[in-house]
Amino acid sequence: MNELRAERLQVMVSPEELAALDDFRFKHRMPTRAAAVRELLKLGLAGVGIDGAVDGAAGVKSSDYGVFDRGPEGHTQGEDAPSDK
Protein backbone atom coordinates (compact mmCIF):
# COMPACT_ATOMS: atom_id res chain seq x y z
CA MET A 1 0.00 0.00 0.00
CA ASN A 2 1.68 3.19 -1.15
CA GLU A 3 -0.95 5.83 -0.42
CA LEU A 4 -0.44 9.06 1.50
CA ARG A 5 -1.71 8.96 5.08
CA ALA A 6 -1.90 12.63 5.96
CA GLU A 7 -4.65 12.51 8.59
CA ARG A 8 -4.34 11.18 12.12
CA LEU A 9 -7.44 9.68 13.71
CA GLN A 10 -7.62 9.04 17.43
CA VAL A 11 -10.43 7.02 18.92
CA MET A 12 -11.20 5.99 22.48
CA VAL A 13 -12.23 2.35 22.96
CA SER A 14 -13.35 0.26 25.89
CA PRO A 15 -11.17 -2.59 27.17
CA GLU A 16 -13.57 -5.06 25.50
CA GLU A 17 -13.32 -3.25 22.15
CA LEU A 18 -9.52 -3.21 22.40
CA ALA A 19 -9.46 -6.93 23.17
CA ALA A 20 -11.70 -7.61 20.15
CA LEU A 21 -9.42 -5.49 17.95
CA ASP A 22 -6.30 -7.27 19.19
CA ASP A 23 -7.95 -10.68 18.72
CA PHE A 24 -8.78 -9.74 15.11
CA ARG A 25 -5.26 -8.41 14.57
CA PHE A 26 -3.50 -11.51 15.86
CA LYS A 27 -5.90 -13.94 14.19
CA HIS A 28 -5.21 -12.28 10.83
CA ARG A 29 -1.48 -11.77 11.53
CA MET A 30 -1.63 -8.02 11.08
CA PRO A 31 1.48 -6.04 12.01
CA THR A 32 -0.18 -3.19 13.93
CA ARG A 33 -3.44 -2.11 15.53
CA ALA A 34 -3.64 0.65 12.93
CA ALA A 35 -3.54 -1.93 10.14
CA ALA A 36 -6.30 -3.91 11.85
CA VAL A 37 -8.43 -0.78 12.24
CA ARG A 38 -7.97 0.11 8.56
CA GLU A 39 -8.91 -3.44 7.52
CA LEU A 40 -12.00 -3.46 9.74
CA LEU A 41 -12.97 -0.03 8.40
CA LYS A 42 -12.60 -1.31 4.84
CA LEU A 43 -14.65 -4.42 5.62
CA GLY A 44 -17.34 -2.42 7.38
CA LEU A 45 -17.68 0.10 4.56
CA ALA A 46 -17.81 -2.68 1.98
CA GLY A 47 -20.44 -4.46 4.09
CA VAL A 48 -22.80 -1.50 3.81
CA GLY A 49 -22.00 -0.92 0.15
CA ILE A 50 -19.86 2.20 0.50
CA ASP A 51 -16.77 2.41 -1.68
CA GLY A 52 -15.58 5.90 -0.80
CA ALA A 53 -16.94 8.77 1.24
CA VAL A 54 -19.25 8.03 4.13
CA ASP A 55 -22.68 9.68 4.20
CA GLY A 56 -23.18 11.47 7.52
CA ALA A 57 -26.35 11.00 9.55
CA ALA A 58 -27.73 14.13 11.20
CA GLY A 59 -28.12 13.93 14.97
CA VAL A 60 -26.14 10.71 15.37
CA LYS A 61 -23.32 10.82 17.92
CA SER A 62 -20.03 9.00 17.63
CA SER A 63 -20.84 7.16 20.85
CA ASP A 64 -23.88 5.60 19.11
CA TYR A 65 -21.44 3.53 17.05
CA GLY A 66 -19.74 1.48 19.78
CA VAL A 67 -18.84 -2.12 19.19
CA PHE A 68 -20.24 -3.32 22.52
CA ASP A 69 -23.24 -2.04 24.48
CA ARG A 70 -22.08 0.34 27.19
CA GLY A 71 -25.30 0.36 29.20
CA PRO A 72 -27.18 3.37 30.54
CA GLU A 73 -24.11 4.96 32.16
CA GLY A 74 -22.16 5.22 28.90
CA HIS A 75 -18.41 4.65 29.11
CA THR A 76 -18.35 4.66 32.92
CA GLN A 77 -19.71 1.19 33.54
CA GLY A 78 -18.42 -1.07 36.28
CA GLU A 79 -16.59 -0.16 39.48
CA ASP A 80 -15.81 3.38 38.34
CA ALA A 81 -19.43 4.09 37.37
CA PRO A 82 -21.26 6.85 39.22
CA SER A 83 -23.67 5.51 41.79
CA ASP A 84 -27.36 6.45 42.15
CA LYS A 85 -27.21 5.58 45.86
QUIRA-V168383 format. One record per residue. N is the residue number from 1. SS is DSSP state (@ for helix, = for strand, . for the rest). D_LAST is the distance of its C-alpha to the last C-alpha in whole Angstrom. Layout:
n=(N | N)
ss=(SS | SS)
d_last=(D_LAST | D_LAST)
This chain:
n=(1 | 2 | 3 | 4 | 5 | 6 | 7 | 8 | 9 | 10 | 11 | 12 | 13 | 14 | 15 | 16 | 17 | 18 | 19 | 20 | 21 | 22 | 23 | 24 | 25 | 26 | 27 | 28 | 29 | 30 | 31 | 32 | 33 | 34 | 35 | 36 | 37 | 38 | 39 | 40 | 41 | 42 | 43 | 44 | 45 | 46 | 47 | 48 | 49 | 50 | 51 | 52 | 53 | 54 | 55 | 56 | 57 | 58 | 59 | 60 | 61 | 62 | 63 | 64 | 65 | 66 | 67 | 68 | 69 | 70 | 71 | 72 | 73 | 74 | 75 | 76 | 77 | 78 | 79 | 80 | 81 | 82 | 83 | 84 | 85)
ss=(. | . | . | . | . | . | . | . | . | . | . | . | . | . | @ | @ | @ | @ | @ | @ | @ | @ | @ | @ | @ | @ | @ | . | . | . | . | . | @ | @ | @ | @ | @ | @ | @ | @ | @ | @ | @ | @ | @ | @ | @ | . | . | . | . | . | . | . | . | . | . | . | . | . | . | @ | @ | @ | @ | . | . | . | . | . | . | . | . | . | . | . | . | . | . | . | . | . | . | . | .)
d_last=(54 | 55 | 53 | 52 | 48 | 48 | 44 | 41 | 38 | 35 | 32 | 28 | 28 | 25 | 26 | 27 | 29 | 31 | 31 | 33 | 35 | 36 | 37 | 39 | 41 | 42 | 43 | 45 | 46 | 45 | 46 | 43 | 39 | 41 | 43 | 41 | 39 | 42 | 43 | 40 | 40 | 44 | 43 | 41 | 43 | 46 | 43 | 43 | 46 | 46 | 49 | 48 | 46 | 43 | 42 | 39 | 37 | 36 | 32 | 31 | 29 | 29 | 26 | 27 | 29 | 27 | 29 | 26 | 23 | 20 | 18 | 15 | 14 | 18 | 19 | 16 | 15 | 15 | 14 | 14 | 12 | 9 | 5 | 4 | 0)
